[in-house]
Amino acid sequence: MKFLIILLVASLPFFAFCQENPSAHYKIYDTKNHKLVSVDDIISNMDRADILFFGEEHNDSTCHVLEYLLFKKIAGKYQGKAALSMEMFETDCQTVLNEYLGGLIREKNFVTEGRAWHNYKDYRPLIELAKAAHIPVIAANAPARYVNMVNRMGLTSLQNLDATAKTWLPPLPVDTAAGAYYDKFLAVMGGHDAMGGMQMYQAQNLWDATMGWSIAHFFKKHPDDKILQINGGFHSEEKLGTAAQLIKYAPKVRILNIACFSDDGFDKPDWSKYSAKNDYIILTDPVLAKTF
């Protein structure tokens, strides 16, 4: 009963959306069978997975609602065995995040000193549910200053950091994923000339490797937990990027992957655009307002 009350209170910001029939604004597809499925179908499949990746478009309001619904259902089904991992917080802010979740500091201090994203309102319901239900949250991302450093000076520059700084990063040197991920990154950036060297791609790999390492570090201590990882879509589409780095650090981990897109054809997808390497795709109604 206590857990149900917690979920009810944490759900209040979404009641208005739910009353408007949210399923009218999105479609979830099993990519293997090109079949419509439900949020509950994904949750049922979590019995055979350890990590659920949700690759979002950061300003898609429907994505954020679905993340919350998934997290609420995971928390309800796996009570005491659920966790949340987020790109939106950096590893050196884990202590601040823990202090807020533990009720030790004010939200104002948490938002400022935890360097919350400018659209924190989109993620606040997740954090508040985790806080109310005593669910751990992993600050998974690399500190932005080190990503910027690699973007300027390359991965070898990380070796100049002191011992404390290196604890906020994965083991060095960071592996730069070759093959499909590099080709995809190159295409998005517009080719070699637009990249201006390898540093930008190396910075991307630091980003991915840190999130993968953060999840793996937690998972090895809590192998029975179900972890929802939230990140921008490119980081985990086709189980590349962060997902691939995670498997390097925890080879036995079982992954389910969601890629979420705003698409005019959300009720009739063009399957030539969407890879079956994603377990699920969620297509959302582009008519809905963006959060920023």
Secondary structure as GFF3:
##gff-version 3
##sequence-region A 1 292
A	DSSP	alpha_helix	2	11	.	.	.	ID=ss1
A	DSSP	three_ten_helix	12	14	.	.	.	ID=ss2
A	DSSP	alpha_helix	15	19	.	.	.	ID=ss3
A	DSSP	three_ten_helix	22	25	.	.	.	ID=ss4
A	DSSP	beta_strand	26	30	.	.	.	ID=ss5
A	DSSP	beta_strand	35	37	.	.	.	ID=ss6
A	DSSP	alpha_helix	39	45	.	.	.	ID=ss7
A	DSSP	three_ten_helix	46	48	.	.	.	ID=ss8
A	DSSP	beta_strand	51	56	.	.	.	ID=ss9
A	DSSP	alpha_helix	61	77	.	.	.	ID=ss10
A	DSSP	beta_strand	82	90	.	.	.	ID=ss11
A	DSSP	three_ten_helix	91	93	.	.	.	ID=ss12
A	DSSP	alpha_helix	94	101	.	.	.	ID=ss13
A	DSSP	alpha_helix	107	113	.	.	.	ID=ss14
A	DSSP	three_ten_helix	120	122	.	.	.	ID=ss15
A	DSSP	alpha_helix	124	133	.	.	.	ID=ss16
A	DSSP	beta_strand	137	141	.	.	.	ID=ss17
A	DSSP	alpha_helix	144	153	.	.	.	ID=ss18
A	DSSP	three_ten_helix	155	160	.	.	.	ID=ss19
A	DSSP	alpha_helix	163	166	.	.	.	ID=ss20
A	DSSP	alpha_helix	180	189	.	.	.	ID=ss21
A	DSSP	alpha_helix	192	195	.	.	.	ID=ss22
A	DSSP	alpha_helix	199	221	.	.	.	ID=ss23
A	DSSP	beta_strand	226	232	.	.	.	ID=ss24
A	DSSP	three_ten_helix	233	235	.	.	.	ID=ss25
A	DSSP	three_ten_helix	237	239	.	.	.	ID=ss26
A	DSSP	alpha_helix	242	249	.	.	.	ID=ss27
A	DSSP	beta_strand	255	262	.	.	.	ID=ss28
A	DSSP	three_ten_helix	271	273	.	.	.	ID=ss29
A	DSSP	beta_strand	280	284	.	.	.	ID=ss30
###
